[in-house]
Amino acid sequence: MMEWITLAIKIFAVCFALFNVGMALFDNRKKFGYAVTIWKRFRFRIFFKIIFILFCVGATYRALISISPIFGYGWINFFMKSAGNILVTPMMEGLASDNIIIRTAPLLFLFGFLISLPFMAKLEENVFRRGVHTWGKMTLNSICFGLMHLALGIPIGAGIALIIPGFFFAHKYRQTYLSLCSKASEKEAKNKAVLVSTTYHTLMNTVVLSYLIIISILSI
């Protein structure tokens, strides 16, 4: 019975992942110019900052696991071998299949996911960063940002560690907003600040997803 429940959960997870990425691409099918705008903003200095932030996230996660193994588990562990994001983990497990088609499908999904990243990042930045430029609110929203990811099945320690990039994105938003609020309208200052934080957010997700795509290619 448990095997059937586990199989049903895995099928649901795959469908959930495909639906979310598919809807992100469909809903923004006429807005790909925005994605291009985000990609064009990438610079090496931004890349190196993101690498440092990811290092801090990884170090924090490892430190928490060393304190207690419980930090290495998420709810998705009840149904799958490895912890991770429900949008990605089911696809990555497909890489272990003996069927070449099943092994190739995750790669196609990850490329689609890659294209949708700017839109997903913008959504989160509008929720957690727009209009927030006081240290207290930034801290609270950064905590919510990190822990919100626990709903996607990532390990508890990873959710806590993601508070770090959440606060970093908040800092970039605040920095841009304050530099423009006296020169532009309130709306323009907020839009520009969201654009900047979305750029950093998208690049961080791109680095992580690109790593997974490389693994997928090597596994085929």
FENRAPE-V460249 format. One record per residue. N is the residue number from 1. PHI is phi in whole degrees, 0 to 359 (none if undefined). Layout:
BEGIN
{{N/PHI} {N/PHI}}
END
This chain:
BEGIN
{{1/none} {2/296} {3/294} {4/292} {5/296} {6/297} {7/297} {8/296} {9/295} {10/295} {11/296} {12/299} {13/298} {14/296} {15/297} {16/298} {17/295} {18/297} {19/295} {20/295} {21/292} {22/298} {23/292} {24/298} {25/288} {26/292} {27/297} {28/250} {29/299} {30/258} {31/237} {32/295} {33/298} {34/294} {35/299} {36/299} {37/300} {38/294} {39/299} {40/292} {41/278} {42/295} {43/225} {44/299} {45/296} {46/291} {47/302} {48/292} {49/295} {50/294} {51/300} {52/296} {53/298} {54/296} {55/298} {56/296} {57/297} {58/297} {59/295} {60/295} {61/298} {62/295} {63/296} {64/294} {65/296} {66/294} {67/285} {68/203} {69/300} {70/301} {71/290} {72/267} {73/242} {74/232} {75/297} {76/293} {77/295} {78/291} {79/236} {80/228} {81/293} {82/241} {83/282} {84/161} {85/285} {86/297} {87/282} {88/239} {89/307} {90/300} {91/291} {92/294} {93/294} {94/294} {95/293} {96/274} {97/290} {98/279} {99/276} {100/298} {101/293} {102/294} {103/287} {104/277} {105/306} {106/301} {107/296} {108/296} {109/297} {110/296} {111/294} {112/295} {113/298} {114/300} {115/294} {116/278} {117/305} {118/302} {119/288} {120/294} {121/295} {122/299} {123/301} {124/293} {125/293} {126/294} {127/284} {128/261} {129/243} {130/304} {131/78} {132/250} {133/218} {134/258} {135/300} {136/296} {137/292} {138/299} {139/295} {140/299} {141/293} {142/292} {143/295} {144/297} {145/300} {146/294} {147/289} {148/302} {149/291} {150/297} {151/295} {152/272} {153/98} {154/292} {155/301} {156/303} {157/296} {158/292} {159/298} {160/294} {161/297} {162/288} {163/297} {164/298} {165/296} {166/300} {167/289} {168/296} {169/297} {170/297} {171/297} {172/295} {173/297} {174/299} {175/301} {176/290} {177/300} {178/294} {179/285} {180/248} {181/298} {182/266} {183/249} {184/228} {185/291} {186/303} {187/296} {188/296} {189/298} {190/292} {191/298} {192/294} {193/295} {194/295} {195/299} {196/292} {197/295} {198/294} {199/299} {200/296} {201/298} {202/297} {203/295} {204/299} {205/295} {206/295} {207/298} {208/295} {209/291} {210/297} {211/299} {212/292} {213/294} {214/298} {215/299} {216/299} {217/296} {218/291} {219/271} {220/288}}
END
